[in-house]
């Protein structure tokens, strides 16, 4: 991905937030960038908890905001998942954070103002005991355009679960729990997904929340009703699901001094998975709020026969005291996994704290990393520096049609104050490049 010195940061909204366990959270549809978010209401109390869709036209440089659900709930876990249907209508799913038994669904109308008008809100309740969180949407053309929604909490389980739709999201059917954790505690694996957009969905996951469990990292993939290890060994049907997380292929062995959490996942040109994850170092035995001073990113890729695992960068310290494993997060360039974007408040190479010359405070900055040896070594370019606000949670909007020419590439992120998942005030910002530019990576302040 080329970036150029004339591309500057633009503000798409003065208020927004998202988590990283809903996907896709942003799409690129031709010249339009579609971004889902949860507003905090910090600048306007009337927007508190709004589920919003931000539509930026890269050609006209105009941004519009559509309110999908007014004053839903202030919690960034409630961010919407977006899926472009084959008829170019946008499917949106979202849910509250563990407090309700249903998810919410809207579909854009087929009219002259696409993505500005939607059907009324519909609810789907898998079961009355479901405690539903998250949405992750994938359409598989080889399964007659079946759409899968991967979420958490079927039947009060707190476990990865799924629904499916055979009519492009209008009606839904229950699946089952597909990663179980036999435990007296309600450990819940955290999962990131990516699809080849034909017949396969890859999943990288942990055993539980890193606050509660010394996580390792695993990979499986779904195809034609079955779950498989990385090497193609069949495990079970999706309907039956795994009895234990360690049935999958282990990517990284965690322990009390090295606790993992999944960050991002893409496929390379061979449709092999490539992942970034974070590891909390040297916090064994520390109570919550006292660990997380040394987070690091790692990079893992599958080559068709084995996983290769490399240190990527220092990720800095915890984002806030209640969650010692929260990093600034990272994103992999989906069209070229040799390029990554990370948020960190430490120098990515030596781990020294990043102190801004603008206010003498430590802030999270964005860096672009490039590898020429498939992840073994990296060179870094600052995309932001000497900021007065934190730069967090970068996303690369997913293209809705890879066959179409792609004139624009966009990196979006959050810039502002983040104190917890229910207490933040952040701008949604972006950098947009035209793909015919070939200059080197530039820097923003």
Residue, then its C-alpha position, 0 to 999 in steps of 0.5 A: x500500500x502506497x502512502x504519500x506525503x500530501x495525504x493528511x488526516x481528515x475528521x469523519x466524525x467528532x464522536x465515535x467508538x468501536x470494539x475489535x470483536x465485531x466484523x466487518x466494522x468498516x467497508x469500502x464500497x467503490x468510492x464510499x467508506x462505510x464505518x459503524x460506530x457507537x457515539x459517546x454523546x460527549x459533545x452532544x448528549x442527544x447522541x449518547x449511545x447512538x449506533x451510527x453509520x458514517x458514509x464518506x465519499x472519497x471522490x467528493x470528500x463529503x461525509x454523511x452520518x446515518x443514525x441506525x439506532x438512537x440512544x441505544x446504549x453507551x458501550x463500544x462493544x455494541x458496534x455494528x457489523x456490516x455486510x454488503x449483500x449481492x443486491x448492494x443492500x447493506x445488512x447491519x447487525x448489532x447487540x447490547x453487551x450481555x444484557x439482552x437475549x436478542x440482536x438488532x437488524x436493519x437492511x438498507x432500502x433499494x432506492x436512489x440514496x443507498x445506505x441512507x434509509x433502512x428498514x425498521x429495526x427487527x429483533x431476533x432472539x436465539x433463545x430466552x436465556x441467550x446473553x448476546x454480545x457481538x456480531x460477525x457477518x460472512x456470506x459464502x457464495x458456495x453455500x447458496x449465499x448463506x450468511x453466518x453471524x458469529x456472536x457470543x452467548x447462546x443459551x447463557x453459555x458465554x461461548x462462541x455461537x452462530x446463527x445463519x440466514x438463507x435469505x440474505x439476512x431477512x430471517x435467521x436460524x439457530x446454530x450452536x456453540x462451536x467452541x466450548x470450554x469445559x470449566x466451572x467458570x464461564x470462560x469465553x474464548x475470544x475470536x477473530x474471523x476472516x473469510x475467503x468470500x467463497x467457501x471458507x471462514x478462518x478463526x483465530x481464538x484464545x481459551x478465555x479472557x486474558x484477565x481470567x486465563x493465561x491464554x494461548x492462541x489457536x486456529x481452525x477454519x470452517x468449510x462445507x459444514x465442517x471445522x478443520x485444523x490448520x493442516x486440513x485435518x477434520x475435527x467435527x461439524x460446525x453444528x457439533x463444535x469443539x469440545x475444548x479450545x486446544x483441539x485447534x492448531x496451536x499458534x502460540x503457547x501462553x503461560x502466566x508470564x506471556x498471556x495472549x489476546x487476538x488482534x487482527x486476521x487476514x488472508x494472504x494471496x494463497x488464502x493462508x491466514x496471517x495474524x497479529x496478536x498481543x502478549x502481556x509480559x511479566x505480570x504473573x501474580x499481579x492484581x488487575x490494574x497493576x499488570x499490563x506495563x509491557x504489552x507486545x505485538x506478535x505476527x504469525x503466518x501459516x505457510x501451508x504446512x506450519x505456523x511461523x511466529x515472530x516478534x512484531x513490536x512493543x505495544x506499550x502499556x495497558x490502555x486503562x487500569x481495569x483491563x491490563x491486556x487492552x492495547x492500542x490494537x493493530x491492523x494488517x493490510x488485507x491486500x499485502x500482509x507484509x504491511x501492518x499498522x499499529x497503535x502503541x505508546x512505546x517506540x515499536x523497536x526499543x519499547x521506550x515510552x513515547x512522550x509528545x513534545x506537544x504536551x510532554x505526555x505519553x500518547x499512543x501513536x500510529x506506525x506503519x510497519x513493513x517486512x521484506x522477509x515474511x515477518x522476521x524483521x520490520x522497518x517502521x514509519x511514524x504515521x502520527x507523532x507528538x500528538x496531544x490525543x491518543x491514536x487508537x484501534x486502526x481499521x482497514x475497511x474491507x473491500x466489498x468487491x475485490x474484482x473491481x478497480x480500487x482507486x482508494x485505500x483508507x486507514x481509519x482510527x479513533x483519536x481522543x480520550x479512552x478511559x473505559x468501554x463506557x467512558x470515551x470521547x474520540x474522533x473518527x479520523x482517516x487517511x485516504x490514498x489514491x492507489x496511483x500514488x507511489x511516494x513513501x509513507x508520510x507522517x501526521x502530527 
